[in-house]
Amino acid sequence: MQAVLDRAIERYRRESFLRAANSEFQALKSDARAWKQETQERQLWEQTLADGLDKK
């Protein structure tokens, strides 16, 4: 019984997290300026993948 409750609680925690993240991304996307800043920052981070190190 405890294992079933543990799994249910963990599933609820994960689903709650994803619902909140989706909601925040929707809000971010609705603000054109904020979304542009987000995509620019992502592009900067993507450049770190070109650091010459092999992927494993």
Steps between C-alpha positions, in 0.01 A plus 500: 500500500780743587672439166178580314462826693864591440459450124176697494654789692805504273282496191289785637817699582638454148171584330460811715851610410437452127165680513665796672790501252261490205301786645812711549620431145160604365525824693855555375400434138212746524749781573682552169790693655559246776477210254756666271738535795444133586580380149809721485624354826439147371708578192787612723483177698485289184838640399657328799439170321756606239786502750688224317433230754369170372153393603484177694 
